[in-house]
Amino acid sequence: MTNSPDATMVDATEAMIEAADSWLTPLDAPAVAQLRILARQLDTEATAALATSYGTAYRALIRRAPLPAGGDELEALLREATD
């Protein structure tokens, strides 16, 4: 996915899910479903509440991503502390 101004939230969400496929598990399915639902709603009726809900769900899911090999130990500790 590119940073095209024509990209929709659905497009962006699907690209993120595809990129995260290697670490997503069945435990993530509800969060993925929630993001898809919110993305569709944002594309048709963008409100601050929907954007906030999407951002919260997105950050919660992304926090589950594994750190890259040799990742920053401080970042790992901060992730643990905020989970």
C-alpha positions as CSV (number, residue, x, y, z in Angstrom):
1,M,0.0,0.0,0.0
2,T,1.2,3.5,-0.7
3,N,0.3,6.7,0.9
4,S,-2.2,7.5,-1.8
5,P,-4.7,10.2,-1.0
6,D,-7.4,7.9,-2.5
7,A,-6.7,5.1,-0.1
8,T,-9.6,4.3,2.2
9,M,-9.5,3.2,5.8
10,V,-10.6,-0.3,4.6
11,D,-7.6,-0.4,2.2
12,A,-5.2,0.8,5.0
13,T,-6.6,-1.7,7.5
14,E,-6.4,-4.6,5.1
15,A,-2.8,-3.7,4.2
16,M,-1.9,-3.6,7.9
17,I,-3.5,-6.9,8.5
18,E,-1.7,-8.5,5.6
19,A,1.6,-7.1,6.8
20,A,0.9,-8.5,10.3
21,D,-0.2,-11.9,9.1
22,S,3.1,-13.6,10.3
23,W,2.4,-12.8,13.9
24,L,-1.4,-12.6,14.1
25,T,-3.0,-15.5,15.9
26,P,-6.6,-16.7,16.4
27,L,-6.5,-14.8,19.7
28,D,-6.3,-11.6,17.6
29,A,-9.4,-12.4,15.5
30,P,-11.8,-10.2,17.6
31,A,-9.5,-7.2,17.4
32,V,-9.0,-7.7,13.6
33,A,-12.7,-7.9,13.1
34,Q,-13.3,-4.8,15.2
35,L,-10.8,-2.9,13.1
36,R,-12.5,-4.0,9.9
37,I,-15.9,-2.9,11.2
38,L,-14.6,0.5,12.4
39,A,-12.7,1.0,9.1
40,R,-15.9,0.5,7.1
41,Q,-17.7,3.0,9.3
42,L,-14.9,5.5,9.1
43,D,-15.0,5.4,5.3
44,T,-18.7,6.2,5.3
45,E,-19.2,8.4,8.4
46,A,-16.0,9.6,9.9
47,T,-16.6,10.9,13.5
48,A,-14.2,11.7,16.2
49,A,-15.6,8.9,18.3
50,L,-15.1,6.4,15.6
51,A,-11.5,7.6,14.9
52,T,-10.7,7.4,18.6
53,S,-12.2,3.8,18.8
54,Y,-10.2,2.8,15.8
55,G,-7.0,4.3,17.1
56,T,-7.4,2.6,20.5
57,A,-8.1,-0.8,18.8
58,Y,-5.2,-0.4,16.4
59,R,-2.7,0.5,19.1
60,A,-3.8,-2.4,21.3
61,L,-3.3,-4.8,18.4
62,I,0.0,-3.4,17.2
63,R,1.4,-3.6,20.8
64,R,1.1,-7.4,20.4
65,A,3.6,-7.4,17.5
66,P,6.9,-9.0,18.3
67,L,9.9,-6.8,18.6
68,P,12.4,-7.1,15.8
69,A,15.5,-9.3,16.6
70,G,17.9,-7.3,18.7
71,G,15.1,-4.9,19.5
72,D,15.4,-2.2,22.1
73,E,15.2,-3.6,25.6
74,L,13.8,-0.4,27.0
75,E,11.0,-0.5,24.4
76,A,10.2,-4.1,25.4
77,L,10.0,-3.1,29.0
78,L,7.7,-0.1,28.2
79,R,5.5,-2.3,26.2
80,E,5.1,-4.7,29.1
81,A,4.4,-1.9,31.5
82,T,1.6,-0.5,29.3
83,D,-0.1,-3.8,28.6
